[in-house]
């Protein structure tokens, strides 16, 4: 049997008995824009995350964009972030006219290196934008201290970390504002695009609600230039069905990851690090190996999926050549050349995990 990176069909089958009647009810009600399920999901998500406000939007990229706007980031500002992430993180900085200032990553967690972030702060710095990459929470305590010391906004990129926490406090509840993605493959994913911004600030929440809805608080009255970025009612139905299961989903992801760790521990590769700062929810299971091509070829021959997240760091992307010419981040570049992500999803069986490990052991002739 083929082993995919993620099996959304299996998850759908599990949810089908309660999900399809809920979708039919929403279709019958025909309140498709900012309807009752969107409102209910926002309330339920805010309660789960421990935030005052959860404002949904069309996708995770919009969530980052709107978060930066609400945080007051604009032209001439600098935002310190990581070059080892999906491009949306830096795109959103560019959208608001600010400059992404990249710093290297921690070799264990692949998250932003706090010491290097501190050294990169200038008079133009207005925000820190850490990414909780692959589900491993970034080391937020020292970043929060830096933000407070220098009067900076702390914007969390939680696209890959729904349900992760640090000391019992959820990612997305510690910064000034945070962005989530509900892309189908995420730990909490819908059946299309979806996103959300969280904040403890009443003022920022009011701005976000206007930004996502054409700058309007009252229909046909527009206070600011806004956007059309609203979560679809049907996607909210899906997210409401999955939200009560998120802790179970994440526990199962951790089961998969720990079984991989056990099956691969004696090989010449680096399995994912859990640094103890927070609960890793394993959006991806990403190892490091000098034999990436051989392992990928062996997996492909056995109908087992794999992926490289991310092969080209952001500072080496053509689109950012003007802001990062000559930049060199040795840890990021080394990780990009050696990283490999294996299949991981809550429904992945122990037998399938053992098969993947066996193929890798054979490829390395261990």
Secondary structure, 3 states (H helix, E strand, C coil): CCECCCCHHHHHHHHHHHHHHHHHHHHHHCCCECCHHHHHHHHHHHHHHCCCEEEEECCHHHHHHHHHHHCCCCCCCEEEEECCCCCHHHHHHHHCCCEEEEECECCCCCCECHHHHHHCCCCCEEEEECECHHHCCCCHHHHHHHHHHHCCEEEEECCCCCCCEECCEECCCCCCEEEEECCCCCCCCCCCCCEEEEECCHHHHHHHHHHCECCEEECCEECCCCCECCCEHHHHHHHHHHHCCHHHHHHHHHHHHHHHHHHHCCCCCECCCCCCCCCCCCCCEEEECCCHHHHHHHHHHCCECEECCCCCCHHHCHHHHHHHCCCCCHHHHHHHHHEEEECCCCCCCHHHHHHHHHHHHHHCCC
